[in-house]
Each structure stands twice: as structure tokens, then as C-alpha cells.
Amino acid sequence: MPDVPPLPAPPPDLLAEIAGQCARPVAGELHQLCAEARARFGDALVALLFYGSCLRSGNPGEGLVDLYAIVDDYSHAYPSRLLRLANAWLPPNVLLLRTRTADGRLLQAKCAVLSLADLERGTARWFQSYLWGRLAQSSRLVYCRDERIERRVQEALARAVLTLLEQALPCLEPRFDSETLWQRALARSYGCELRPESADRPARLVRHDREHYRRLTRAAVPALAGLEAVAGEADLYRNRLSAAACRQGRRRWRLRRLQGRLLNLARLAKASFTFELGVDYVVWKLQRHLDQPVEISPRLRRHPLIFGWPLLWRLLRERRLH
């Protein structure tokens, strides 16, 4: 299995918080989806992460479940050379998993595929926020091959937290609480992608698990030079970065926003041939968040790469994508 060069270990308290939230129980339906992922990727699957809106709702039958399938190597995971190259060129590939419960209900998952090495690089070293912006949020480790892999996945999740907070810190005022820090950090990360979600989504997401984000912040302080806890306060922090460092950090976010949106378009184009029923998924997601119907013509369904651009332009012009 390919390795990345050693990275500094995250603080023990942060790792303990991540390990605790990864181990929380999940609904029984998740184990069925896990079995489907193992059947799809075989021995290449080393870990399976569950995150997103179905985790927060507690109901995997509501919408599409968000999963990250962590594999040892793309050449081991796919028989298709095209899928191997697509995953290595612009990770992750996103696939649709489907299974049925014993009582006949359909379970569906949007399964993003990453190698363990890309997971570790992406959460600690990518300039784009695509991975560390997502995986800093709560998730569950539904399957893991062994304890060594479990430790590496937990460390990667802890590094996602550190990277997100470190990059967000230059955009914070001199004093703030953990809820403000996470809301601003997630808003910056969301702003780097073309997303149909409402502007208050970061706030709702943080409030859903406020105590967890408070504990993460407290545990991350020893690893972040610019972040300092205010003495005598339970949940108040100080931004110790210089004005020059803050200006530089805000410039990085402007570049990241441009890069992220271009990569978003590239990933949408890639999904048209790697994601089964990809057009239906995009339409379902748009309708769910916009609360409005989105009409798809037969020719757009057949050739999304050719006829999808006018729809995208219309949504951008009408500010239905942010």
C-alpha cells in the first residue's frame, strides 16, 4: 500500500475526540451499505466513512447516504483503466451504491472513492478545501480492516480539523468563540464550491453538534500557533496572527475559491461518466435544496457534457447556485 511521508501526529486529546465520534453507533441500514461496498471493492476496501445529512438526521433511508470508501490502491479497486486514471487524476470518483432492506426499502449511497494515501495527503496538504472542509465535520467509521488502518484514518480526520481551523483563522476577529470559528470556517470552505445550499447551512450544521465542535476546538489549540485560549474563559479564543499573516491568509482563500469552483466543474464533468445516474442525482440534489423543480430535457440526459452548460449558466445567473 502506498504511503505518504510521515506527518506530525495530531494532539492526543484531538485524536481521542475523533476516535470517540468515529465509534458512535450507526443505524443498522449502514451495515447493509457497508456489505454492498465490500462486495463492490473486495479486498481493496480498507475503511468506510459515513458522514453528511443522513448522519445528522439519523435516518439512512432519507435521501442519499454520503460515504467515503477508502481503498488501498486504485489499481486494486477497479478493473477499468479509465476509472483508475480518473480517480488518480482528480480524486475522488463518486459512485452510486444501492441495496434493499429486508422489508424491501431502497437504500442508496453516494460513495466517494479515495486511496488511503490520497486521504492523508488531501486532509493535510491539499491547497483546495474539498476534502479537509468536508472531513473536519462529524463522521462515523463504519468499517475498518485493522487497527493500523483505523489509526491512520483517525489521524487523517484530525488533520482535516487542524487544516480547516488553521486556514480559517486569518479570517477571524481578535476574539471569538468556537461556534463562530466553525461557522466561519465551514462558510469559507462551502464558498469554494458551486453549491445550492442556503447561506445559513454552516450555522445549522455547527449548532447540530455544538458540544463536539467545542471539544474539537479546545483539543486543537496546542497544534495551532495562531490560536490561543483566553485564560479563565471556557469557550473564548484569541487570534494571535499578525495583520500581515491575516491578509496573506485571506488572499489564499480568494485563490482557493477560484481553484475550487474550477475543480467543481471538472468533477461534474467527470461524474457524467463515472457516476451511474449522475444527471438524476444532480437534479435531485438541486430540487431538494432549491425547493423548486428543475426540468431536464431528454437530450441533456443523454449528453450532459454538451447540453448541461446552459442549465449551469442559468442557475448561476439566477443566483440559485452560490
URQUISUL-V867528 format. One record per backbone hydrogen bond with DSSP energy under -1.0 kcal/mol. CO is the residue of the C=O (numbers start at 1). NH is the residue of the N-H. If there is no record, write none. Layout:
BEGIN
CO,NH ; CO,NH
END
This chain:
BEGIN
11,15 ; 12,16 ; 13,17 ; 14,18 ; 15,19 ; 16,20 ; 17,21 ; 18,22 ; 19,23 ; 22,141 ; 27,30 ; 28,31 ; 29,33 ; 30,34 ; 31,35 ; 32,36 ; 33,37 ; 34,38 ; 35,39 ; 36,40 ; 37,41 ; 38,42 ; 41,44 ; 42,45 ; 44,72 ; 46,145 ; 47,70 ; 48,142 ; 48,143 ; 49,68 ; 50,140 ; 52,56 ; 53,57 ; 54,58 ; 59,62 ; 65,110 ; 66,51 ; 67,112 ; 68,49 ; 69,114 ; 70,46 ; 70,47 ; 71,116 ; 73,77 ; 74,78 ; 80,84 ; 81,85 ; 82,86 ; 83,87 ; 84,88 ; 85,89 ; 86,90 ; 93,113 ; 95,111 ; 97,109 ; 99,107 ; 101,104 ; 105,101 ; 107,99 ; 108,65 ; 109,97 ; 110,67 ; 111,95 ; 112,69 ; 113,93 ; 114,71 ; 115,119 ; 116,120 ; 117,121 ; 118,122 ; 119,123 ; 121,125 ; 129,133 ; 131,135 ; 134,137 ; 140,50 ; 140,142 ; 143,48 ; 146,150 ; 147,151 ; 148,152 ; 149,153 ; 150,154 ; 151,155 ; 152,156 ; 153,157 ; 154,158 ; 155,159 ; 156,160 ; 157,161 ; 158,162 ; 159,163 ; 160,164 ; 161,165 ; 162,166 ; 163,167 ; 164,168 ; 165,169 ; 168,171 ; 169,172 ; 174,239 ; 176,237 ; 177,181 ; 178,182 ; 179,183 ; 180,184 ; 181,185 ; 182,186 ; 183,187 ; 184,188 ; 185,189 ; 186,190 ; 187,191 ; 189,192 ; 190,193 ; 193,195 ; 195,322 ; 198,201 ; 200,204 ; 201,205 ; 202,206 ; 203,207 ; 204,208 ; 209,213 ; 210,214 ; 211,215 ; 212,216 ; 213,217 ; 214,218 ; 215,219 ; 216,220 ; 217,221 ; 220,223 ; 221,224 ; 224,227 ; 226,240 ; 228,238 ; 230,233 ; 236,230 ; 237,176 ; 238,228 ; 242,246 ; 243,247 ; 244,248 ; 245,249 ; 246,250 ; 247,251 ; 248,252 ; 249,253 ; 250,254 ; 251,255 ; 252,256 ; 253,257 ; 254,258 ; 255,259 ; 256,260 ; 257,261 ; 258,262 ; 259,263 ; 260,264 ; 261,265 ; 262,266 ; 263,267 ; 264,268 ; 265,269 ; 266,270 ; 267,271 ; 270,273 ; 270,274 ; 271,275 ; 275,278 ; 277,281 ; 278,282 ; 279,283 ; 280,284 ; 281,285 ; 282,286 ; 283,287 ; 284,288 ; 285,289 ; 286,290 ; 287,291 ; 297,301 ; 298,302 ; 299,303 ; 303,306 ; 303,307 ; 304,308 ; 308,312 ; 309,313 ; 310,314 ; 311,315 ; 312,316 ; 313,317 ; 314,318 ; 315,320 ; 315,321 ; 316,319
END
